[in-house]
Amino acid sequence: MQQTAAALRDFTTRYCQHWLQQAGHAPASGDLYGVPSPCALEEREQQVVWQPQPFSLPPTLDAVERAVDIQLQPPITEFYTTQFAGDMQARFGENQLTLLQVWSEEDFLRLQENLIGHLVMQRRLRQSPTLFIATTDSEEEIISLSNLSGEVILEQPGRKQRVVLADSLEIFLKSLQPVII
């Protein structure tokens, strides 16, 4: 059951190597500048330079499951509880995306609240449950994991239109190409 975690670690390694080759240092983020995290190595030029760190909390999304009375696909738990890291930019086919990650213990609490809000909205709209994993260049589309099928999909929150991108989160992560924006 650790295929998703292994695929995420592999992409993170490729992402960090891409940064080292292209920029000469570990990944850097202006959005996370000044936000405490075990990932932060140093701050320079209004950016924080970071590297992934092991996840230090219990590896569970039980709070989300209890709040909305749902059993989550195991890959989503692996995805969000494998590591602390900054969000990572990538390309999947023609899609530019930002792979969402947990930056700190505090960020993990915020993530769970956002997942609960997302699932509650879907329930109110009578839509099948999805769990977001990435944003796109479009403010109207996100990339999510279908909690029913385990497929990775491109969706427009609040709408029924969904496009399958990959049969599983593992396949999706293995197909990502790191980019620097």
Secondary structure, 3 states (H helix, E strand, C coil): CCHHHHHHHHHHHHHHHHHHHHHCCCCEECCCCCCCCCCEEEEECCEEEECCEECCCCCCCHHHHHHHCCCCCHHHHHHHHCEECCCEEEEECCEEEEECCECCHHHHHHHHHHHHHHHHHHHHCCCCCEEEEEEECCCCCEEEEECCCCCEEEECCCCCCEEEEECCHHHHHHHCEECCC
